[in-house]
């Protein structure tokens, strides 16, 4: 085995078009080994990937390559996938994007450190393991106990963590596995505890009662990102955990509050204010009714000292208050205020010094303050309360109403807003520091429209609730000390011993009890420390590997993770954890729908790579249901959706096709529609390159040469088509270089696909076959040109498709000397492009009329002018090959030209020429078919005339002439001439 290292090869001088480096590529070069290297008849992903891993295993036993010609380090952090399961396509997208960046940076000579890891995912993991235990053991976590339950979770982590690592390896990710971490390993636990202690001692972390998103099923606070907001447009029933029957949502209830000492109405009824609510069960906790001060319906109450309203279920009264934040258009314009269970009401209560009246227990039951409804589940109590309001003659109307229902993404329960004692981190000053990074230009966010999101989130950044009422996670390192007088205080420390020392100093006595808080920290808290905690913080050695060079992740966690990493990094290290953020969109299915269990459209990367029958897809869903991962009611809908999406299963595509397809989309778009069929099409594209390699190898063998013999193309006389394909290679490499720098990977994949498919395989290779078959001198040049194009082209594509690239590059010289800049010839490129377009028009006409080789088609070209005739004559051999005609004639189009001379079919092919086809007697054209051809020409003529009118209108526009640059003006002028020429030649054919 020979190690080939190519560092700093400057391919294109013009505009610094490209610098490609291939570092540490291993391949065999001995004659015996070369003889053993053979290429299968077709591209088979499984075999190619297996061979790749064998080579990687062999390479691991070789000496490490030297460190000369290095540019320094380049550091990245893989967003840690949750330990709850295998990788999904969203993970695959992020991992592929980062792997492409890593591979490209290594080609440029950087030592890339790309740190892998997995996240403990507190709530998600606890929910899944609880379901698994319930399904397998028939027990709840409470019945198991905390210690036993955590043992089950660690076993789950050990099994699932290995699966995630294997998925990442199979995806081809070149991660720094020696630096792998888990967010609850010893190093991460130390970093979390130190961070909490420092922030607590500085007064930034405090414990207080505040309103949080409460999951009744989980009995825990949850973050906003774990709340799904469901839009309800009409009365709809939802299954709610813990209820036998679905609960109806999408209604608004109007009921009356009677005014104390109010005036008697003309009809004899008492004076009342009617309020509107979508949550009548919270009436029990009402502490006021609010209206807008400018609402004319309630202006009569403005001049009263106080207006009191009688509460229907309590022996007390509540005030009518005025607040400009009340929506006059909602319901009756009067809203009930329940600050203990509503975000808007909680803030309003703070402005008006209103009391909080909690009415639900942590389990979602009515508290014992209301004996009539005591211990009733909240939605059962709703129906009872509505019925009692009706009995009290206070219910005025129930009607349909659009609303937003907050749902816990983990338990699918309806979120309850509850006032619960929690730990909060003050983030105002930290958010200001994060904003200054953006304002100063030190931080760049791509795409830049998310800079507005960064600004919006951090301008309105509120205190962060960092505690969760779970068992799985980092236990809060806070200890409550209680002395003999009942006085308490909280201290933060790394362990009970240090906590005792702190409490002793603060209390002035050692006579107290010490209890650690049983809550755990929000998963995002530990995640926010990762850029420096994985580098070894709080040990000072972290500075050697901090900060990161880029932070790449999904845009949906820009605030929840990226902004918090920035805040914590600046606060705890004094330095930003990164200066560049690259955000990708959310992966959806081919129809643009988010992937979900209910739709049955969730696709695992390995299913795309390996293929999956419909039966196997169904079996996997059943396994998930049996394990408790999905519910039985979800199984039916998931299966139905899966059958509809993949009636014949999923075809094997291979890892390279998956990676290439993912990056064929603009990753910066908000949504990325992934189509399995497109992935299979890209597998066929890779097979096209495979066949081009086979053709090149076979051609070299037929000429008695080895591809490894080609070391340079300098001084070699290339014909026009050789020069053209090298020029196309130069432009493709230029595009790839630019796209790597600005992360427009979709443009690089499009350029590579166009080069290999349309330029190299469909055109250039076809033009070389005759010379190679005849063993002419030009044939040898063609083989060398093919070797150079394949070598440099595949190297440029290797970050996207590492497996097939590694296989093919074994057969190619990696350092063919080629001065690409001298082949960048726009005039030649345009000329060949015109010739190719003519050939496409001819083939399309043949295809429409089902003309095959047996019809012995002869092509007659009618040049528009002498210049066109010269151009066409230079390329007649190539035109004959590309149009698959048995012969080609060329004549100048003038008044003596006869279009119908022995021609069966005729049309135009752009500005250079018209053409006709002469066929043998086996071809018979009916009058109907001839009319269809004439109609097609007429439609083409109309299209050209319309296009010409548009160009002329723009050129006649004075404003356009003032703003247009010379290049655009020249393009317009040339296009007008081309259209005029084609229209002139087409008119006789369309009549």
N, C-alpha and C positions, 0 to 999 in steps of 0.2 A: 504494500500500500504506500502510496506517495501522498504527502500533504502538499496541497497547492494553496499558496497564500498570495492573493493579489490585493495589494493595498494601494489606494490612491491612484487608480487609473483614471485619468481625465479623458473622458470620451469625446466631449464636444467643447471646443473652445468658444464657439459662437454663443453668446449669452450665458456662458457657464452652464450649458444645457444639462449636463448629467455627470455625476460622479458615482460610478458603481464600484463597489468593492466586494469581493467574495472572500470571506474569511473562513479558514478551516474547512474547506471542501475536500473530501477524501474520495479518491477513486483509484482504481487499478490501472496501471499503464504498461504492465509487462505484456509481451506478445501472447504468452499463454493465457494470461488473465483476460486479455482483450478477446481472444478467441472464445473464451467461455461466456463472455457477456453477450447475451442475445436479448432481443426485444420481442415480446409476445406479439401475436398477430393483432391483438386489440388491447385497449386500456381496461384493465381489471383492477378496480380500486383496492379490493381486499388484499390481493397479492402484492400490489405495489406498496401498500402500507406495511404489510408484514416484512417485506424486504427492507424497507426504510428502518424499521425498528431493529432488525438484525444488524444493519450497518451501524446504527447508533450504539448498539451494545458492543460491537467490535471497536468502534471509535473510542469508547470509554476506556478501553484497555491500552490505548496508544498514548504516547507522551503528549502533554498539553502543548498547544502551539505557543510560540514565543510572544512576548508582549511588545515587540517593536512596532512602530508605526501606529501607535494608539493615540486617540484624541482625548482620553480621560473617561470618566464614568458617566453613565446615564441611568437615572433611577426612576422606577415606576412602582406602583402598588396596585395589585389586582384587587378590585372591590370584592371583599370576601363573600362568597355565596353562602346562604344559610345552610346549616348542617342538616336541615330537615329532609333533604332529598337529593336527587340527581340534578344535573345541570339542565336548565331550560334554554330556549333559544335566545332569550335576553342575555343570559350569562354567556352563551356562545358568541353572540355579537360582540360584547365587550371584550371577551378574551381574545377573539380573532383580531379586533382592531388593535389591541395592545401588542399582540404577538407580531402583527405586521410592522408596527412601529419598532418593536425590539429587534426584529430581524433586519429591518432596513438600517437601523442605527449600528448594528454590528457590521453590516456591509460597509458602512462609512468609517469603521475603525473604533467605535466606542465599546467600552466594557459595560455591558448592560446588566444592571441589577433589577430584576423584576420579581418582587416579593409576593409569594402566594400565601393564602391562608383561608380559613373558614370562620364564619361567625356563629356564635352560640345561639343567636336568634331566640331570645328569651321566650316571648309569648308563642311564637310559631312552633318552636320545638316542644314546649310544654303541652300545647293543645294536641299536637300530633301524637305525642307519647301517651297522653291521657287516653286518647281514642284507641290507641293500640292496646294499652293495658285493659281497657274496658272490653275490647273485642276478644282478647286472648285469655284474660284472667277473670273477667267479670267484676273487677274492682275499680273503685275510684281512688284518686291519689290520696284523699283524706283517709280512706280505709287502709291504704298501704303505709302511710306515714311519710314524713319528709325525707328521712334518710334512705329508706328503701326506694322511694320514688326517684330520688336523684341517682341512685345506683342504676336504675333502669335507663335513665336518660344518658348516663355516661356510656352504657353499653350501646345504646342507639347511636350515639355520636361516633363510637369506634367503628361501627358497621357502615354508617352513611358517609362518614368522612373519607373512608377509603374509596367509596364509589365516586365521590366528587373528584378526588385526586386522579383517579383512573380516567374519568371523563375528560379532565383537562389535558392529561397526557395524550389521550387518543385524539384530541382535537389538534395536537401538534404544538401545544404551547411550550415555549422554551423558557420556562420559569426557573427562578433560582431556588430550587427545591431545598437546598441546604439551609435556607432562611425561612422555611415554612413556619407559620404560627397558627395558633388557635386562640380566639379572643378570651378564653378562660384559662390559658396556660399560666404558669407561674410568673413569667415575665409580664404578661398583660395584666394579671391580677395585681402585681406590684405597682405598675404604672397607674392603674385605675385608682387604687387606694391612696397613692401619693398625690395624685391630682385632686381627688376629693378632699383630702386633708388640707392641702394648700389653699384651695378655693374656700373651704369652710373657715379656716383660720383667718382668711382675709375678709371674711364677712360676706362673701359673694354667694355662699350656699346657706340657706335658712330653711327652717321647717315652719310651715304655717297651714292654716285651713284655707283652701281655695277651691274654686270650681274646676273640675277635671272631666275628661271623657271617661265615663265609668262603664265597664262591661260587667253586667250583672252575672252573666254566665261564668266569666273568668274571675269575677270578684277582684278586679284590678283596674287601675287607671291604665289607659292606653294612649298612644301618641296620635296626632292628627293623621299621619300617614296610614295608620291602621284603621281609619274610619272611611268607609265607602258611603258616598252620598247618593241615594237612589231618588231619582225624579219620579214623582207620582202625579199623573195627570187626571186620574179618575179613581173612584173608590176601588181599592185593590186589596185582596187578602194575601197576607204573608205568613209563612210558617215561622213561628218563633220558638226557640228552644225552651222547653219546660211547659209548653201549652199543648193541650190535646188537639185543639182546633186552631186553624189559621186565624190571625187577628186582622180586622179590617182597618185600613188606613186610607187617607184621601178624602176626609170629610172635615168640615168646620162646623163648630157648634156655637150658636148664639144663646146666651142666657143672661138673665137680668140680675143686677145688684140693686137692691132697693135703697133709696136715699133716706138716711136718718133725718127725721123731722122735715121730710120733703112735703111738697105741696100735693094735695089730692087733685088728680086729673079730672077733666070734665066728665069722663066716663066712669068716675068713681074709683079708679085704680090708683095705687100709690105711685109716687114719682120714682122712676127707676133709670138706671143707665145700663144699656145692653152692651155686653162685651163679646168679642169673638175669640175662639181658641180652637186649635186643633188637638189640644191635650187636656180634655176636661178633668182627667184624674188628678191633675196638679192643682185644681181649685183649692184643695185642702191646705196648700202652702201659700196661697195668695196673701200678700201683705199690703197691696195697694191696687188701684186702677189708674192708668195713666192715659192722658189725651194730649194732643198737640195744642199749644196755647193759642194758635190761630185758627183752630177748627171752629167754624161758626156754630156747629151743632152743640157746642159746650161752652159758648161764650158767656152764657148767663151765670156760670159758676165762677167766673174770673173775679168778680167783685165780692165774693163771700169770703169771710175769714177762714172758714174751714168747711169742707164738705166731707161727711163721713158716710160710709156705705155699710150696710149690715151683711155680715158674712153668713152664708146659708148653712154652714156646717160647724161653725164655732160661735160661742156665746161672746162675740166681740165685734168690733167694727174696724174697717180699714179706710184709709184716706183716699180721696181723689186728688191726684197730683198732675202737674203740667210739665211736659218735657218736649223740647223741640225735636228730639230724635224719634218720637212716635210717628209711625207711618199712617197718615190720615186716610190712605186708600185701603188699608187692611181692614176688612170686615166693616164694623160700625165705626171705626176710628178710635174706639176705646179698647184698650188692651189690659188684661190682667197681669199683674207683676208677681212672679214666683222666683225670686232671686236664688233660691237654693237649688233650682233645677233648670235654669235657662241662662245662656250666656248673655243675651241682651239685657235680661232682667237683673242679672248679677251686677253688671256695670251701672245700670240705672239706679239700682239700690244703693250703690256706693256714693253716687252723686247726691242722693236724697236722704242718706242716713237711715235707711230702712233695715229692719231686722231680717234675719234669715230663718226660715221655718222648714227644715228638712222633713219630708213626709215619707221617704222610702228608706228601708234598710239596705245594707249592701247587697242583699239577695233580691232586691226589687219588690219587697213586700211593704204594705202600709204599716207605719209605726203604730205603737199601741196608744198614741195620743188620741186616736180617733176610734173608739171601741166599735162603732158600727161597721168599720171597714178593716179592723185590725187583722194583720197577717194575710190579707188578701193580695194575690199577685196584682201588679199595677194595672194590667190590661183587663183583668176581671173586675177590678175596682172601677175602672172607667165605665163599664156598662152599668154597674150598680149606681154610680154617681149620676150618670145621665138619667137613669130611671127615677132617682130621688128628686132631681131637679124638676122633672116633669110632674112628679107628685106635688111638689111645692109650688107649682104653677110659675116656675122661673125659666123653664126651657122655652125658647122662642122659635128657634129654627135649627134644623140640621140639613146641610146641603153639601154637594160635592165641591171639592176644593183642591187645587194643585198644591203640592207641598214637597219638601225635601226631607227624606227620612234618613237619619244617620245610622249606618249599620256597621257593626264590628266585623272587620274583614276576616277575623279568625273564627269567631263563634257564630256569626250570622245573627247575633242578637241585636235588638235595637239599643243604641247607646243611650244611657241615662246620664245627664249632667248632674254631678253630685259634688257637694262640698265635703272634702275628705282631707285629713292632715297628710301633707306630702312634703317632700324635699324639693325646693326650687332653687335654680341657679339664676342669679341676676345677670342679664346679658346685655344691658344697654351700652355700657362702655366698651364691652367686647365687640358688639355689633358695630359701633362707631369706628373702631380700629379696623374691622374687616371692610367697612365701606371706604375707608381712606386708602386701602390698598387698590381698590378699583378706581377711585377718583384720581389718584396720583399716577395712574398708568402702570403701576408695578404689576398689577394683576390683569391678565387678558382672559376673557371668556369667549369660547367659540361654541356655537355661533353667537355673534355679538348681541342678538336680540335678547338673550338671557341676562345681559347686564342690567336691563330694566327690571327683570325678576329679582336679581340680586339686590338691587337698590330698594325695590318695593318690600321685599321680605325683611331686610335688615333695618329699614327706616321704621317699620312697624313691629320690630322684634320685641316680644314680651318675655317675661321670666319663663324659664324652661323647667317644666315638671320632670325631674330626673328619677323619681322613685316609682316602683311597680310592686304590686302586691302579689308577687309570684314566688315560687320556690327555686326556679332555675335562673341563674344569673349571678352577677357579682353582688354579694350581700353588702348592703350599705355599711361602710366602716364608721358608723356613728353609734355612740354609746350613751345611754341615758343614766345619769347618776342621781340617786334619790337618797337624801340624808334622813336622819331620824325625825326631823321636823316635817318631812313630806316635801321639802324643797327639791326641785329637780333642775337639772341642766343637761345640755347635750355637749359632748366632745367628739371630735373626730381623731382617729388614731389608726395606726397600721395593725395593732393587735390589742387584746384586752389589757396586757401589762402596761403598755404605753398610755392607754386610755385611762387606766387607774391613776397613773402618775399625773396626768393632766388634770383629772377631776379633783385629785387631792390638793393640788396647788390652787385650783379655783375655789374650792369649797372651804379650804383651810382645815380640813379634817379628813381622816381616812375611814370614818365611820359612815359608810354609805353602801348601797347596793348598786351594782353596775349591770346593765342589760343592753345587749346589742340589738339594734333595730332588725326586725325579721324581714323587712322589705329588701328588694334587690334593686339595682340601678337599671335605668333604661338602657336597652342594648345600644342605642345611638351614643350614649355617653362613652362607652369603651371604644366604639367605632370612631368617635371624634378624635381620639388620641393616636390612632394608628400610624400616621406618617412619622411620628417620632418615637412612639412606644415600640414599634417593630425594629427601630434602629438602636434600641437599648436604653432609652430614657427611662428613669431619671439618671442613670449613669452617664457621665460626661462623654463617654465614647460615642454616644448617639450623634454627635456633631460631625463625625466622619461620614455619616450616611444620611444626612439631613441638610437641606430639604429635598423634596422630590423634584424632578425636572418637568413632570407633567402629571396632572390628575385627570384621568379619563373615566367617565361613568355615565349613567343615564340621567337625563335632564329631570326626571321625576323626583330625584333626591338631591337636587341642587341645594335646597335649604336644609333639609333634614340631616344631610351628611356633609356635603361640600362646605357650606357656609360655617357649619359648626366646627369642622376641622380647621378652617381658617381662624375662627375665633379662639379655639383652644390652643392652636399652635402659636399664635401671636401672644396669647396671655402667658402660657407656660414656658415658652422657649425664647420669646422676644423676636422671633423670626417667622415669616410666612412659610407655611409648609410646602407651598408651590406657587409659581407665578403664572402658570398656564393651566386652564381648565378646558378640556375638550368633552363636550356632551353629545351623547347619541340619543336617538329617538326610541320609542317603545315599539317592540316587535309585535305586529298584528298578523292575522291570517291574510290570505290572498284577497279577501273581500274587504279588508280594512277593519275587521272586528277584533277587539281585544281577545286574547286567548283566555278561555275560562272553562271550568268543568261543565257548566250548564250547556255550553255550546258544543262541547265535545271536540273542540278544535285545537287542543293543546298537543303540540308535537315536540317530542324529545329529540335533541340533536342526534343521538345514536340511532333513532328510528330512521332518520333521513340518511345517515351514513350507511347503515347496514341493510336498510330496507325492512319492511314489516308487513306481514300478511294481515288481512282484516281480522282473522281469528286471533292472531297474536295480540293485536291492538285491543280487542275485546277482553282477552284473558288478562292483560295488564290492568285494565280498568277493574275487573273483578277482584284481582289480587289487592288493589288499593282499597276496595270496599271491604274485603275480608279483614284487612289489616287495620281498618278504622280510619284510613287517611281520607277517604271520601264517604259520604253518608249514602245509605241505600237509596234514598229518594234522588240523590244526584247521579247514581249509577245509570238509571234508566235514561235520563236526558243526555248524559254524556255519551252513552252508547249510541243513541239515535243520531246525535250530532256527528259522531265519529263515522258512522256508516254513510251518512250523507256526504261528508267531506272526502272520505277515502273509500269508495265502494269496492275498489280493487286492491286496497292496501296501499303501501308506500313503496315505490321502486327504490332499489339500491342506488345511491348517488355517490357515495364516497366522501371522505373528509374534505378533500381539495375542492370538490364541487360545492359543498356546503359553505366553506370559507369564502370561495369566490362569489357565490350568490349573495351571501350576507353583505359583502363589501361592494357588490354591484349597485347597491342602494346608496343614496346620499345619507350617510349616518347622521347628519345634522338635521334632517327633517324631523318634524314632531312625531310622526308615525312612520314605521317601516313595514310595508306589506310583504310578508314572506310567502312565496309561492313554491310549493314542493315541485310542481311541474317545471318551473324555471330552473330549479336546482338540477333536475334530471337533464334538461337541455344543456346546462353547463358541463355536465358529465360528458355529453356527446361532443361538446367543444374541446374538452381535454383529449378526447379520443382523436379528434381531428389533428391536434398537435402531435399526438403519438404516431399517427399515420405519416405525418410529414417527416418525423424522425426516422421512421422505418424506410420511407422513400429515399431519404438522404443517405442512410447507411447502405441501402441496397445499391444506390447509384455509385457511391464510392467504391463498393466492392466490385461492381461491374467494370469500373474504370481502373481497377487494380491499385487503388490508393487507400490510405487510412485517414480518417478524419483528424486524428491526432497529428498528422503530418502538416496540417494547415496552421502555420504560425503567424503569418502576416498576409494582408491583402494590399500592402503598400507596393506601388509600382505595377500592380496587376491591371491590365487593360480590361475594363468592364464595359459591356455594351449598354445601350440605353435602359433596358429593362433591369439589368443588374444594378445600374446606378439608381434607378427609380426605387427598387426595393430597399436598397441601403439607405436612401433618403427617407423612405417611410419608417425604417427602423430608427433613424436619427430622431425624427419627429416624435415617435412613440416613446423613446427613452427620455426625451425632453419633457413630454407631458407627464410621464411617471415621476420624474424628478421634482417637477413643480407640484404635483399632487401629493407627493410624500411630505413636502414642506408645508403645504396648507391643509393637509388632511382631507383632501377631496378624493378619497380612494375610489369612489364610483367612476370618476373621470379616468383614473389610471386603468381600472379594469375594463372600461369601455374602449380605451385606446388599445390595450393589449388584445382584446377580443377582435377589434376591427383589424389590427395588423395581422394577427395570425390567421384569422378566418378569411376576411375579404381580400387582403393584400397578398399574403404569402401562400396560403393553401389554394384559394379559389382562382388566383390569377398567376402569380409568379411561377409556382411549381409547374403549372400547366404549360407555361411558355418554355420551360427548360427540357421537357421530356424528349423532344426530338433530337436536340444536340447531345444529350446524355446517351440516348439510345444509339446514335451514330458515332459515338466516341470522338466527337470533334474537340478541338482545342477549347471552344466555348463551353463545352460540356464540363470540362475540368474547372473552369472559372465558375460555372453555375454551382457546382458542388461546394466549392470553397465559399461562395456567397451564401449558400444555404446554411452551411456550418456556422458561419459568422452570425447570420440572422437568428438562427435557432439558439446559439450559445448566449449571445447578449440578450435576446428577447426572453429566453427562459430564465436567465439570471434576474432580469427585471421583474419577472412574474413570480419568482421563487418565494418572496415573502407571503404572497397570497396562497400559493399552491405548493407547499414545501415538499410534499411526498412525491408527486409526479415529477417535479423539477429535479429533485435529488436523483430519481431514477434515470431521467433522460440526460442529465449533465454528466453522468458517468461515461457516456458515449461521445462527448464533445470536448474539444479543446476549449479551455476557459479564458485564454488570453490572446485570442486572435487580434493582431494589431490592425486597427482599422481607423483611419482618420475620417470620422463621420462628417465633420463640418464641411468637407469639400464636396459632399454629395447632397447638401441642402440646396436644391435647385427648384424654386417655385415654378419656373416656366416648364421644366420637364415634368414636374408633378402634375401640373394642370393639363399638359398634353396627354400624358398617359391616362389621367382621369377621364379625359374626353373619349379616348379610345375604349376604355373599359365600359363607359356608359353606352357607347355605340353597341358594343358586344352584348350588353345586358338587354338593350332594346331588341336586338335581333333574336336573342334567346327567348325573350318574353313573347314575341310574335310567333316563334316556332311552338312554344308551349301552348299558347291559346289555340293554335290550329292543329295541335297534336302531330307535329312533324317530327319524325325520328330519322335515324340514320338510313333506314331502308328507302326513304324518299330521295336520297342523294341530293340534299339541298345545296344549291350553288348561290353564292351571295354576290350581288352586284351593287357596288357603292357609287353614288352620284355626288361628287364633291361640289360644294357650293361655289368655290372659286379656286384659282391656281394655288393659293397658299394652303387651302384645305387639302387640295390634291397632293401637295408635297408631304404634308403631315401624314395623311393616310397611307401614302405609298411606303413611308418608312416603317410602317407597322403591319403591313399586309400578312406576313407569316403569323404574327401573333393573333391578328384578327381571325384568321382561318382556324387557328387552334381554339381560341376562346369562344367562337360562335359554333364550333363543331360542324363546319360546312366542308364539303368536298372540294370546293374551289372558291376563289374570290376574284372578282373583276372590279376594276376602278375606271371611271371615266368622269370627265368634267361636265357638270350640269350646265347646259345652255339650251338655246331654242331648238336645237336639233335632237335633243335627248328624247328618247321614246321610253316612257315609264313602263308601258305595257308589253315591251318586246320580250316575249317568252317568259314573262314574269307572272307567277301565280299570286304572289302576295307582295305588298309594298307599303312603306311607311317612312317616317322621318326619324332621325336619331340625333337630335340636337343641332347645333349651329354648323357643324362641319359637313354633314351630308344627309342625303336621303338614301334609302336602300330598297332593294327588291330581292325576292327569293324565287329562283327557278327550280322546279321540282320535276321528278320523273313522272311517268304515266300512272304510277300507283296512287298518286295524289289527285283527288277529284274535288273540286270546289263547286258547291252548288250556288245558284244565284242568290239564295237566302244568305249563305255564308259570305258571299262577296258583298252583299248589302250590309251585313254586320260589320265587315271590315271597313267599308266606306263610312258607316255611322261612327265607328270607333275613331277614325281619322278626323271626322267632323267634330266629335267631342273634344279630341285632343287639340284641334285648331281653336275651338272656342276657349279652352282653358289657357292656351298660349296668348290669345288676344287679350283676355282678361288680365293676365299677368303683365303683359306689355303696357296696358292702360294704367295699371297701378304704378309701374316704374316711371312712366312718363308724367303722371300726375305729381309724383314726388319731385322729379327733376324740374318741373315747371313751377314748383312752389318756392317763392322767394325766401320764405322763412327757413325752409330746408336748406337752401343754398348757403344761407348765412351760417348755419350751425354745423353743416356736414364737413368732415375732414376730407383731404384729397384722396385718401385710399378708398373711402366709401363712395365718393363721387366717381372715381375711376371704375369701381365695381359696377355701379349703376349704369354707367355709359356702356361698358362692355356687355352687360347683360341685355341692355336694350338692343344692341347690335346683334347679339346671338338670337334673341327672340324674333327680331325682324327677318333674319335670314331663314330661320326654321319655318316661320309663318309663310314666307314667300314660296318655299319648296313644298309646303304641305297643302297649300290652297288647291292645286290641281288634283291632288289625291282625294280631297274631301268633297269633290263635286261629282 
